[in-house]
Amino acid sequence: MESRLLAYTQMRQLRVVRSGELTRPLRLSSRQEAKLLSRLAQAGLIARVWRGLYLVPPRLPLGGKWAPDEGLALTTLMEARRGRYQICGPNAFNRYGFDEQVPNRVYAYNNALSGDRTVGPIALTLIKVADTRLGDTEQFQTSDGLTVLYSSRVRTVIDAVYDWSRFNGLPRAYGWIRAELAAKRIRAADLVRVALRYGDIGTIRRLAAFLDLERAPPRLLSQMESAITPTTSPIPLIPTRPKRGTVDRRWGVVWNDRP
């Protein structure tokens, strides 16, 4: 029965199977179909995406095991939930060469789901955000020709500042930004534009203080200054370190270390 199912999906060039689609062509009852799909998923021959939704291999897997591509797993799940996504955090850090460590799970901002999930052996950390926080992406193709979305290079370093506690982004992001500006892979103007659109007040304060240190053009600093208000409660430039140091009153930041 397992061979019949795989032969049928390969003949029809199916990548996704839903409960109820196999009862007629394979002459199964609904109960038999459910048991068959569950058995194949437990054996690692297909991958469960969602209740009643499975990914199937394009050909019989070598060694009796199969795992979908990370991009395929995430894309299929998001399509099933009619959501939008962009891969972010550690995965984007690695893609753009900021961090050599290869993550053992996929991190994605999206507007549909929150929490940790699995698609077959693929581990996903889904971070649900408002639609307004999705954007500024780049497209990449997987080895199977599937197009997946990543946060752009600029958006990635901004998110390293914005989501510093989740992604362990500070103080590392300051070094990345300095190197990217020096290599002219990103522009200070783009950093300001993305920070103002997708960051919060803390992100703007920290980035403005850092860009001021890096002698960014005054017009860009003025744009950031207009987005904040004076405060009597400054935040640390590096939130993981003690809040001791000189207070930069223009940006409302404590220089608790020099990046």
Secondary structure, DSSP 8 states (H G I E B T S, - for coil): -HHHHHHHHHHTT-SEEETTSSTTTTT--HHHHHHHHHHHHHTTSSEEEETTEEE--SS--GGG-----HHHHHHHHHHHTT--EEE-HHHHHHHTTS-----SSEEEEESS--EEEEETTEEEEEEE--GGG---EEEEE-TTS-EEEEE-HHHHHHHHHHTHHHHT-TTHHHHHHHHHHHTTSS-HHHHHHHHHHH--HHHHHHHHHHHHHTT--HHHHHHHHTTS---SS-EESSTTS-S-SEEETTTTEEE-S--
